[in-house]
Amino acid sequence: MEEIQKVDFVLVELNLYLDTHPTDLQALQQFNQLAQRRRQLAYDFEMRYGPMMHFGHSYSRFPWQWPETPWPWQV
C-alpha cells in the first residue's frame, strides 16, 4: 500500500504539471509509465488483500469481498 501511495503522489504532481506543460514529452512518458506501474501494484494488492475501490473500479472474487477485512487502509 505504501508503494501505491508513493506512485499516486507522483501521478498527482505530474498531472498538475502536465496541465500547464502539455507538450513536455518526457513528463508525459513518465506519467504513462507510472500509471501502468500503479495499475500493476493495485492488481497485486487486490489479489492479495481484496478490492481497493468500490463502484466498479475494482473486481471482487466470490463471495463478495467488501465485508471482509483487512480494509485497504488497514494494510
N, C-alpha and C positions, 0 to 999 in steps of 0.2 A: 504494500500500500504506500509506503514511503517513496518508493521509486515512481509510482504513478503520480503522486502529489508533486514530485520534483518536475516530472515531464509536463504535467498540467500547468505548473507555474511558468515554465519557459514557453509553452504554447500560447498562454495568455499574453505574455510580453511580446512574443513575435507577432501575434495577431494585432496588437496595438501598434507596433512598429510598422507592420505592413499596411495598416490603414493610412499611414502618412507617407510611406515609401513603397508604393505598389510595384515599382519596376526593379526592386532590389532582388535580382535572381538568386543570389546566394542565401538571403534570408528566406525566400520562398522555398528553396530546396531544403533548407534546414527545417522549416515548418513542416513540410511534407514528410520528411524522414522521421521527425519526432511524432507526427500524427500516426504514422504507421507503427512506430515503436509503442506508442500509447495503446493502440488497438491490440497489439500482441500482449502487452502487460496486463491489460484489462481481461483479455480472454484467459490468460494463465491464472489470474486471480480468481475469476469466476469459476473456472473448472475446479479449483481447489476449495474455495470458500462459499461459492454461490453467487447469485446476481448482485451487482453493484447499483444498478439503476432500475427504476420502475417504468411503467407506461410504455413497454415495448422496446426500450433501449438495451435491455439485457434479456437473454434467453433464460428459461428455467427448465431444469430437468424435472422428471416426475419423481415424486409428487411435487406440487407447487412449493417452492423453496423459501418464499418470503417470510413465513412464520418461524423459520429455523434460524438458529444463531450459529456462528457469530455474525453480527451485522457488520457491514463494511467498516464502520468507524470503530469497531471493537477489535479489529485485527491489527 
